[in-house]
Amino acid sequence: MTGKKPTRIKTQMATMTEDTITVRGVDLVDGLMGKIDAAALYYLEVMGRLPGEAENKLLNAMIVAIAEHGMMPSVIAARLTLMGAPESFQGAVASGLLGAGDVFVGPTSNVARLLQVEVAQLQGTPEEKAEQIVAAYGKAKRRIPGLGHPHHKIDPRSEKLLAMQSELGVSETHSKQMLAIQQAAIKSSGRHLTFNAVAAVGAIASDIGIDWRAVRGIGLIARTIGLIGHVLEEMKQPSSQAIWDLVLDNTDYSDPASD
């Protein structure tokens, strides 16, 4: 024992007294409740300040854009989890959120990291930087996040978000850089690559100042909303048995001893 006092825990997030709750320096009850929406609260939590009107509109639009996309893997996971644990609403939602990785939802943060970290280390015009990124990813045989989509040749969500960003007069530095990367990737590959919703979210989130490490949180907020709806529907109108039956009907067993 050294006799030194334990290190004090420090935070700038929130605190409370017997009759107050303070979030990022703002009184929760009198300063926030009834005055801001959940998107603005997210921005306050991660940025330390409330968003401006344009930032808030974009953030709300981004959340709406990626909240729902039908029977995605995360939704299927949530519905099947509920089938096995019907008492655990939160467990079903959580199981869906666990699938928010580098393929679904999570690439928003990968796009933001590409722009905020990798591109920031390069020199040249946006077009020259784009060519360097495409060459580097090609050499490493890595897929550029935010490009391509199995269902949308033109992602309508991206088109709307980019149009909003321009109309609201928000800086488009990162968005234009990501579009330059898309064009360089198309030129290099010789095929169309969709500028998808996660590309737009990652780029626009970067343009409104959100740290790339927190950008995935936009997808988590959005997907939580969608999953809650799907889990409630599963309770009222179950589809998990049909999903399970479909898997069973299309599964072929092979005895390892016969190989």
N, C-alpha and C positions, 0 to 999 in steps of 0.2 A: 504493500500500500504506500502510495506517495504522499498521501495527505491532501492532495489537490481535490477541489470540488469537481463533481462531474460537469462536463461541458453542457452549457445551457442549450436547449433546443430553440432554434430561431425560425420564425416564419413570418411572411408578409401576406399570407393568404386570408386568414380570418381569426377572430377572437370573440369571446363573449363575456358578459358580466351577468349579474342576476336578472337585469331587465333590458339588456341590449345584445345585439349580435352585429358585428361589424365585418364586412367582406371587402377586402382590398381598400380599406379606408373609408368605405361608404356604409352608412347605417342601413342594415337589411330591410327593416320594417318601413322606416320613413323615406329612405332614399331609393329603394329598389322595388319593393313589392307594389304591384299595380302600376309601375312606371316603366319597367323594361320587360322584354321577353327573354325566353330561355337562350336564344342565340346571343343576345347582348350579355347575358350572364356568363356564358362560355367565354366570350371575348374579354370580359372583365377579369375572369379568373386567370386566363393565360397571358393576357397582355398588361394587366395592372391598371387599365383604364377602360372606360366605357367606349364603345365604337361610335363613330360618326354616323350620320343617317345613311350615307352611301355604303359604308362598311357593313352596317347592320342589315341593309336590304340584301346585299350580296351574300352575307353569311346565312341568312334565312333561306335564300334561294338555293344555296349549295346544300343545305340540310334537306330541303324538300326534294332536290334533284336526285339524291342517292338513297332516299329512305326506302324506296320500294322498287322492286324489279321482278316481281312474280316468284315462282317456285325455284328460288336459287338454293344452292347447297346449304347455306346457313338456315334458311327457312325449313328445309327438309329435316335438318338436324334438330331444330327446335321442336318440330311437330313430332318426330319420333321420340325425342326425349320426354315429351309430355305423355306420350303413350306408355312409356315405362315408369314414369313418376308423375301421375296425374295430379298429385297434391302439390307439386313444385312448379308454380308459374314462373318464379324467378329462375329456377334451374333450367327451364326450357329456353327462356330468353338468353340466359348466360351461355348455354350451349351453342346458340346461334352466333353470339358475339365472339366466341372462341375461334370461329372460322373467318374472322376479319383479319386476313393475313396478306401476304404479298400477291395473291391472285385476285381475291375479291375484297373490296372496300379499302384495304390497307395500302394499295398502290398510291393513294392520294399523298401519303407521307413520303413515298419513294420519289414521286414526281417533285415534291417540294424539296427534298434533299438534293436531287439532281440539280435543281435550279439554284438553290441557296448555297450549296457546298461545292459540287463538282464544277458547275459552270463558272462560279465565282473565282475559281482558281485559273481560269483561262484568259488569254489575251485575244483581242481582235474584235471584229464586228459581230453582231448576233449570228449572221450567216456563217462566219468563220468558226465561231464557237460551236455552232450546230454541227458543222462538218467534223470538228474534232471529237465531239461527243459521239457521233454516229460511228466514226472510225474506231474509237476506243471501245465502245460497246461491241462492235463487230469483231474486233480482235479478241476480246475476252469471251466472245460467244454469249453475251448477256442480252436479254430482251430489254428494250427501252420501255420504262413504265409509262403508261398513259396512251400508248399507241396500239391500235387494233381493237376489234370487237367482233365476237362471233355472230351477232345479230343485227347490228347497226352499221351500215356503210357510212352514213352520216349520223352522228349521235345528236339528236335534237336537244338534249339537255345541255351539251357543250355549246351548241349554237346560241341557245337562249342565254346562258351564263355569260358568254363572251360579249353578246350584244348588250346585256345589262351593264357590264363593266364599262363598256365604251360610252353608253348613254349617261351613266352616272358620273363620268369624268374621273374615274379612279385610275391611278397609274397602271399602265399595261406592260411594264418592262418585262416581267416574268412570263406573262401570257404570250407576248410577241416572241420571246425567246423560245418558248415551248412550241409555238407554231413553226418557227424556223427549224427546230429540231425535227418536227414532223415532216416538213418538206425535204430536208436533207436525207431523212430515213427513207422516204418514198423514192427519191432519186437514186439512192444507193441500192435499195432492194428491187426496184423496178416494179413495185406493186403498191396498191393503195393501202394505206394504214390509217384507220379511223382515229381522229383526235377525240378520245372518249371522255366520258364525264369525269373520271378521276384525274385526267390531264387538266381539265378546266378547273376543277376544285383545287388541285395541288398548286397550279399556277396562280390562280386568283387569291388563294389563301396567302401565298407568298407575297403577292402585290399589296395585300392589306396588312402585312407585317407579322403574320403568325409564324412562329418558330416551326421548322419542319417536323420536329419531334412531337408537336401538339396537333399537327394537321390530321393525323389519323383519328383524333378525337372527334372531328367533324363527322367522319364516317360512322363512328361508334354511336354518337348521338342519333344520327339519322337512322341507322340500322336498328337501334333499340326501339324507336317508334314503330318501324315496320314490323319488327318481330312481335311486339306487343299485340298488334292487330292480328297477325297470323296465329299466335297462340290462342287468343280469344276465339278466333274463328274455329280453330281446331277443337276447342272445348264444345262449341255449339254445333259444329258440322265436321266431324272427324274425317280425315283423309289418310291418317297414318297407316291404318290397316290396308288400304288399297296400295299404298307405297310399299309396305312390307310384302304384300302378296305379289306385287310386280317384281320385286327383287327375287323372291323365292321362285317364281315362275320362269325367271330368266337366269338362274344360277345352275351351272353344271359342275357336279362334283367329280373329281378325279382321284382315285385311290393312289396314294404315293407309291404303294408297293407294286403297282402295275406299270409304273414308268420305267 
